[in-house]
Amino acid sequence: MKIKSLQFHGMMMNVYHHQSNDSIMLAIPELFWSIELSKE
């Protein structure tokens, strides 16, 4: 489960890197990580 989650986050970071500016790219994955951690 954790490995799939890490792969998912990697994909999301790549998407945001190509579509958004750096500050958003850094902020969005942080949000996903906090959601994942709260689900643990």
Biopython code that builds the backbone (N, CA, C, O; Angstrom):
import numpy as np
from Bio.PDB.StructureBuilder import StructureBuilder

atoms = [
    (1, "MET", "N", (0.829, -1.207, 0.000)),
    (1, "MET", "CA", (0.000, 0.000, 0.000)),
    (1, "MET", "C", (0.867, 1.262, 0.000)),
    (1, "MET", "O", (0.614, 2.201, -0.754)),
    (2, "LYS", "N", (1.886, 1.268, 0.852)),
    (2, "LYS", "CA", (2.741, 2.446, 0.935)),
    (2, "LYS", "C", (3.516, 2.670, -0.366)),
    (2, "LYS", "O", (3.688, 3.806, -0.807)),
    (3, "ILE", "N", (3.981, 1.570, -0.976)),
    (3, "ILE", "CA", (4.761, 1.707, -2.211)),
    (3, "ILE", "C", (3.888, 2.280, -3.327)),
    (3, "ILE", "O", (4.319, 3.160, -4.073)),
    (4, "LYS", "N", (2.661, 1.777, -3.434)),
    (4, "LYS", "CA", (1.747, 2.322, -4.443)),
    (4, "LYS", "C", (1.483, 3.799, -4.174)),
    (4, "LYS", "O", (1.390, 4.598, -5.105)),
    (5, "SER", "N", (1.364, 4.156, -2.905)),
    (5, "SER", "CA", (1.134, 5.548, -2.547)),
    (5, "SER", "C", (2.309, 6.421, -2.985)),
    (5, "SER", "O", (2.114, 7.515, -3.513)),
    (6, "LEU", "N", (3.531, 5.929, -2.761)),
    (6, "LEU", "CA", (4.710, 6.683, -3.169)),
    (6, "LEU", "C", (4.750, 6.854, -4.676)),
    (6, "LEU", "O", (5.095, 7.930, -5.167)),
    (7, "GLN", "N", (4.401, 5.802, -5.425)),
    (7, "GLN", "CA", (4.379, 5.901, -6.881)),
    (7, "GLN", "C", (3.340, 6.929, -7.329)),
    (7, "GLN", "O", (3.588, 7.713, -8.245)),
    (8, "PHE", "N", (2.185, 6.920, -6.680)),
    (8, "PHE", "CA", (1.130, 7.877, -7.000)),
    (8, "PHE", "C", (1.616, 9.303, -6.770)),
    (8, "PHE", "O", (1.406, 10.170, -7.618)),
    (9, "HIS", "N", (2.258, 9.557, -5.641)),
    (9, "HIS", "CA", (2.747, 10.895, -5.343)),
    (9, "HIS", "C", (3.801, 11.318, -6.348)),
    (9, "HIS", "O", (3.850, 12.484, -6.741)),
    (10, "GLY", "N", (4.646, 10.385, -6.770)),
    (10, "GLY", "CA", (5.650, 10.708, -7.779)),
    (10, "GLY", "C", (5.002, 11.142, -9.082)),
    (10, "GLY", "O", (5.449, 12.096, -9.718)),
    (11, "MET", "N", (3.950, 10.444, -9.475)),
    (11, "MET", "CA", (3.231, 10.802, -10.692)),
    (11, "MET", "C", (2.583, 12.173, -10.556)),
    (11, "MET", "O", (2.652, 12.986, -11.478)),
    (12, "MET", "N", (1.960, 12.435, -9.422)),
    (12, "MET", "CA", (1.311, 13.726, -9.211)),
    (12, "MET", "C", (2.327, 14.862, -9.252)),
    (12, "MET", "O", (2.055, 15.920, -9.819)),
    (13, "MET", "N", (3.494, 14.645, -8.656)),
    (13, "MET", "CA", (4.522, 15.683, -8.654)),
    (13, "MET", "C", (4.978, 15.973, -10.077)),
    (13, "MET", "O", (5.214, 17.129, -10.426)),
    (14, "ASN", "N", (5.106, 14.926, -10.912)),
    (14, "ASN", "CA", (5.501, 15.140, -12.299)),
    (14, "ASN", "C", (4.453, 15.952, -13.050)),
    (14, "ASN", "O", (4.784, 16.860, -13.813)),
    (15, "VAL", "N", (3.183, 15.616, -12.825)),
    (15, "VAL", "CA", (2.095, 16.342, -13.495)),
    (15, "VAL", "C", (2.120, 17.815, -13.101)),
    (15, "VAL", "O", (2.054, 18.695, -13.959)),
    (16, "TYR", "N", (2.215, 18.076, -11.810)),
    (16, "TYR", "CA", (2.191, 19.464, -11.358)),
    (16, "TYR", "C", (3.446, 20.202, -11.796)),
    (16, "TYR", "O", (3.400, 21.410, -12.030)),
    (17, "HIS", "N", (4.558, 19.501, -11.909)),
    (17, "HIS", "CA", (5.787, 20.138, -12.365)),
    (17, "HIS", "C", (5.611, 20.668, -13.780)),
    (17, "HIS", "O", (6.110, 21.745, -14.106)),
    (18, "HIS", "N", (4.911, 19.926, -14.618)),
    (18, "HIS", "CA", (4.756, 20.333, -16.010)),
    (18, "HIS", "C", (3.646, 21.364, -16.187)),
    (18, "HIS", "O", (3.697, 22.163, -17.122)),
    (19, "GLN", "N", (2.649, 21.361, -15.311)),
    (19, "GLN", "CA", (1.479, 22.213, -15.530)),
    (19, "GLN", "C", (1.495, 23.499, -14.707)),
    (19, "GLN", "O", (0.799, 24.455, -15.049)),
    (20, "SER", "N", (2.269, 23.536, -13.642)),
    (20, "SER", "CA", (2.145, 24.642, -12.699)),
    (20, "SER", "C", (3.501, 25.263, -12.390)),
    (20, "SER", "O", (4.540, 24.736, -12.788)),
    (21, "ASN", "N", (3.483, 26.370, -11.687)),
    (21, "ASN", "CA", (4.747, 26.980, -11.283)),
    (21, "ASN", "C", (5.308, 26.281, -10.047)),
    (21, "ASN", "O", (4.632, 25.458, -9.429)),
    (22, "ASP", "N", (6.547, 26.614, -9.692)),
    (22, "ASP", "CA", (7.249, 25.863, -8.653)),
    (22, "ASP", "C", (6.539, 25.912, -7.302)),
    (22, "ASP", "O", (6.476, 24.901, -6.602)),
    (23, "SER", "N", (6.008, 27.065, -6.931)),
    (23, "SER", "CA", (5.402, 27.177, -5.597)),
    (23, "SER", "C", (4.190, 26.263, -5.469)),
    (23, "SER", "O", (3.983, 25.645, -4.425)),
    (24, "ILE", "N", (3.382, 26.175, -6.538)),
    (24, "ILE", "CA", (2.227, 25.277, -6.496)),
    (24, "ILE", "C", (2.695, 23.832, -6.514)),
    (24, "ILE", "O", (2.148, 22.992, -5.800)),
    (25, "MET", "N", (3.714, 23.534, -7.333)),
    (25, "MET", "CA", (4.226, 22.165, -7.395)),
    (25, "MET", "C", (4.692, 21.709, -6.015)),
    (25, "MET", "O", (4.527, 20.542, -5.661)),
    (26, "LEU", "N", (5.268, 22.614, -5.238)),
    (26, "LEU", "CA", (5.744, 22.243, -3.910)),
    (26, "LEU", "C", (4.600, 22.155, -2.904)),
    (26, "LEU", "O", (4.652, 21.345, -1.979)),
    (27, "ALA", "N", (3.584, 22.967, -3.073)),
    (27, "ALA", "CA", (2.499, 23.005, -2.089)),
    (27, "ALA", "C", (1.555, 21.820, -2.233)),
    (27, "ALA", "O", (1.144, 21.231, -1.232)),
    (28, "ILE", "N", (1.208, 21.465, -3.459)),
    (28, "ILE", "CA", (0.208, 20.417, -3.672)),
    (28, "ILE", "C", (0.664, 19.056, -3.142)),
    (28, "ILE", "O", (-0.102, 18.411, -2.428)),
    (29, "PRO", "N", (1.886, 18.587, -3.461)),
    (29, "PRO", "CA", (2.322, 17.295, -2.898)),
    (29, "PRO", "C", (2.329, 17.297, -1.368)),
    (29, "PRO", "O", (2.051, 16.270, -0.749)),
    (30, "GLU", "N", (2.640, 18.429, -0.760)),
    (30, "GLU", "CA", (2.579, 18.517, 0.702)),
    (30, "GLU", "C", (1.169, 18.220, 1.190)),
    (30, "GLU", "O", (0.981, 17.529, 2.191)),
    (31, "LEU", "N", (0.183, 18.745, 0.478)),
    (31, "LEU", "CA", (-1.210, 18.493, 0.844)),
    (31, "LEU", "C", (-1.538, 17.012, 0.718)),
    (31, "LEU", "O", (-2.177, 16.439, 1.601)),
    (32, "PHE", "N", (-1.102, 16.386, -0.383)),
    (32, "PHE", "CA", (-1.349, 14.960, -0.556)),
    (32, "PHE", "C", (-0.680, 14.152, 0.548)),
    (32, "PHE", "O", (-1.265, 13.197, 1.060)),
    (33, "TRP", "N", (0.549, 14.530, 0.919)),
    (33, "TRP", "CA", (1.243, 13.782, 1.966)),
    (33, "TRP", "C", (0.504, 13.889, 3.295)),
    (33, "TRP", "O", (0.381, 12.896, 4.012)),
    (34, "SER", "N", (0.015, 15.075, 3.631)),
    (34, "SER", "CA", (-0.695, 15.226, 4.910)),
    (34, "SER", "C", (-2.004, 14.444, 4.892)),
    (34, "SER", "O", (-2.421, 13.915, 5.922)),
    (35, "ILE", "N", (-2.659, 14.366, 3.727)),
    (35, "ILE", "CA", (-3.871, 13.547, 3.624)),
    (35, "ILE", "C", (-3.523, 12.075, 3.827)),
    (35, "ILE", "O", (-4.205, 11.368, 4.569)),
    (36, "GLU", "N", (-2.463, 11.617, 3.166)),
    (36, "GLU", "CA", (-2.043, 10.223, 3.305)),
    (36, "GLU", "C", (-1.698, 9.901, 4.756)),
    (36, "GLU", "O", (-2.105, 8.862, 5.277)),
    (37, "LEU", "N", (-0.951, 10.787, 5.408)),
    (37, "LEU", "CA", (-0.541, 10.536, 6.788)),
    (37, "LEU", "C", (-1.751, 10.495, 7.718)),
    (37, "LEU", "O", (-1.784, 9.715, 8.669)),
    (38, "SER", "N", (-2.738, 11.334, 7.438)),
    (38, "SER", "CA", (-3.917, 11.342, 8.309)),
    (38, "SER", "C", (-4.753, 10.081, 8.131)),
    (38, "SER", "O", (-5.521, 9.719, 9.022)),
    (39, "LYS", "N", (-4.613, 9.405, 6.985)),
    (39, "LYS", "CA", (-5.364, 8.171, 6.749)),
    (39, "LYS", "C", (-4.696, 6.959, 7.383)),
    (39, "LYS", "O", (-5.344, 5.930, 7.575)),
    (40, "GLU", "N", (-3.405, 7.065, 7.711)),
    (40, "GLU", "CA", (-2.673, 5.912, 8.254)),
    (40, "GLU", "C", (-3.275, 5.441, 9.577)),
    (40, "GLU", "O", (-2.784, 4.482, 10.172)),
]
sb = StructureBuilder()
sb.init_structure("model")
sb.init_model(0)
sb.init_chain("A")
sb.init_seg("    ")
for serial, (resi, resn, name, xyz) in enumerate(atoms, 1):
    if name == "N":
        sb.init_residue(resn, " ", resi, " ")
    sb.init_atom(name, np.array(xyz, "f"), 0.0, 1.0, " ", f" {name:<3s}", serial, name[0])
structure = sb.get_structure()
